[in-house]
Amino acid sequence: MHTTPTSRLSRNRSRLSHRLRYALSHPQRVVPYLRRAGRDGWLRLRHRGSHIAYYRAVMASDTARSPEAAVGGKPSHDRWLAIGQMQYDYLVGHGLTPQDRVLEIGCGNLRAGWRFIQYLEPGHYVGIDISPDILIEAKKTLVRYGLQDKMAHLTPVDNLTLDFLPDGWFTVVHAHSVFSHSPLEVIDECLANVGRVLAPGGFFDFTYDRTEANEHQVLGEDFYYRTQTLIRLAEKHGLVASFMEDWEQLPHGQSKLRVTHPAADRVT
């Protein structure tokens, strides 16, 4: 059973009525919101036609202020640690082993990644991100936790074709708070290509902002999708997507889908 509150799932945050009610309930957030809206409007004009270029600029701006806040959530180190621990615990609870080969899409400054790197065998972690700025912070995280000998691979990308990665190599692909910031064409590109790099029997977990209202976006930064839209998109590319009920019990606010090859293609 989906336990996310129905009231939250039925909201359309792009509507003026919602924004006015939110402003009246949270007056202290009005000025920061207006600043962000102004910045985002300017960045969209500068990078018109490319969501990746636009969001890379958003990340550069956010990272300059606070690398931990840039990857989501409040600018608190304790919160950064807690969200990373939650992602790590979830995958270990679902059978992640040190022998697994992990690709993290949108690895950020290794909020969860440093725990995966510490746990996995050397060379078994690849992290990609569209933001060179946040990857510089990721390298600092590696140094902070003394993980140089783990030989993690971190690289910037400008799309999600994954064309530089080997066929059938990754047993686990992971994307946390990536598709919640992505228009449908970016998600489609990822799902069109992730099956190639996913090993037989492997899985791809991703979170998304779920809505049961009209699908919508706010400021070109936050995107809300119905579950069936994403399941059908995976099916379009010959993949199977399953809603992860147990993830709904955790204190994050997003939902999670697990994508696999069809049963006939999996290792038993």
C-alpha positions, 0 to 999 in steps of 0.5 A: 500500500502506498503510504504517501499522504494523498493530500501531497500527491494531489497537489499541483505545485505549478498552480498560482493558487497553490503558490499563494496558499504556500506563501501565506503559510510560509511567509519567510520563504517568499523572498528566497523563492523569488530570488531562486525564480529570478535566477532560474529564469535568467539561467533558462534564457542563457541555456534555452533549448538544453535542460542539461546545460540549464541544470548544470548552471543551477548546480554550479550556482547551488554548489558555490553556496553549499555543496551539501544543499546542492544535492538536495535537502537542507544545508545540514551535514547531519541531514546529508549524512542521514539521507546517504545512510538511508540510501546505503541501508536500503540497497544493502537490505536488498542484497547489495554485496561488496562484489556488486558493480555499481553505477550511480547516476547523479552521484553528486558529492557522494552523499551516498556514494562514499558509503558504497565506495567504502563497502564495495571492492576496489574499482567497483563504483562508477559515479557520473554527474552533469556538474563538474563543480559537484564532482570536484566536491565529490573528490574532496569527499573521497579524500575526507573519508580516506577512500583513495585506494578504492579506485572509484571512477568519477566522470562528468557527462553531458547526456545519459546515453551512457555510451562510454560504459561497457555492455552488461557490466553493472549489477546495480544502477542507482539514481537518487533525486535525479529524475525528480529534476528531469524532464521526460525526454531526459528520463527517456534517454536514460531508460533507452540506454540503461538496459545495455549497461545493466548486467543480466539479473541486475537492477536500476533503482531510481527515485522520482517525485510522484503525483496523482494530479496532472504531471507538472514542473516548478521552475524547470527544476522540480518535476512531478510524474505519475507512476504509470507514466514512468512504468510505460516509459520503461516498457517502451524500452523493453524493461520492467519497472516495479513500484518499491512499496518498502521505500515508501516507509522511509522519511524522504518524500520521494517514491522509487521504481526498480527497473530490470530486464524481463524475466527471460533475460535475468539470471536465476 
